[in-house]
Amino acid sequence: MDSIFHEKQEGSLCAQHCLNSLLQGSYFSAVDLASIAQDLDDVEGAHMAEGGVDSVEYLRFQEQPSTNMDDSGFFSVQVISKALFVWELVSIPIGSSEAGIASVYPERECAFICNFREHWLTIRKLGNQWFNLNSLLTGPELISDTYLSMFLAQLQKEGYSIFVIRGSLPECEADQLLRLIPAVQTHPPKLLSDDAQSSNQKASTGVGVTQDDLQKALEASRGLTSGYKGDDELQAAIQLSLRDKTPGLHNRQLQAISPHPQKCLPRQKRKKRENSPQPRRELKAIPTTLPRPLLAHPVQSWLNRKRENYWTVV
């Protein structure tokens, strides 16, 4: 389906997109259609001038804006018909006598163009398959022969005017390829408005990350920590550290980390010891082994276990 020419909506240039999708190429620009609309305005102006350039009807016509185009990019059905005439194509209302049995057997036709208010879209057969080439879609939509008549009926119910295209459409690459290899579409295209909204939601949570992905990540994060008794272990470690703060243990720890244990004593006891005569002590050999390291603090042990458990889970 990559070979199918499909223009996406830009501004209000749906008439241009409709014609180019029908012809399967960039045959018309907004400037081309504006030129056709201006020619139609000139013809209408010349017709109104036949009654006199000073007549009320002519002056009123000159004051009114063009009915064939506007600044937004809208073009009238007369402009579309004139553009089709360049390619020797005609558009016929599907309910008219000229259209014949097109409404009963639409699959026998080659293409349709549809109009609702200011929007135009094309439905065309390429190869042996039908495609909805609406410029409001992200891409061509494959339509089966059975669904074609129901689709056209639904458009009419929504207020669309449907025109049958009669004449020889120009040859295109997509028509030739799809005759050899029919298209298969597993997922229908989205509306451009829905696609843009989906992109904005992804951008709000991160590039390529959807809201569902974020929710799954949060649930997984909660699942990793659900097996830990973090609060209970922390409280137990704190209680243990408080129980271990006895004078004996405190002094032993000070002796292990201080080369002058007497400096760690209270000031009064240290002064009394300095003034009292000290017995002569014999020098002892310096031990070759270092003192046994302090026992790990309970809170520090709890933190170490948390780190080990975290890396084990990860």
Secondary structure by P-SEA (a helix, b strand, c coil): cccbbbbcccccaaaaaaaaaaaccccccaaaaaaaaaaaaaaaaaaaaccccccaaaaaaaacccccccccccccaaaaaaaaaaacbbbbccccccccccccccccccbbbbbcccbbbbbbbcccccccccccccbbbbbcccaaaaaaaaaaaabbbbbbbbccccccaaaaaaaabbbbbccccccaaaaaaaaaaaaaacccccaaaaaaaaaaaaaaacccaaaaaaaaaaaaaaaaccaaaaaaaaaaacccccccccaaaaaaaaaccccccccccccccccccccccaaaaaaaaaaaaaaaac
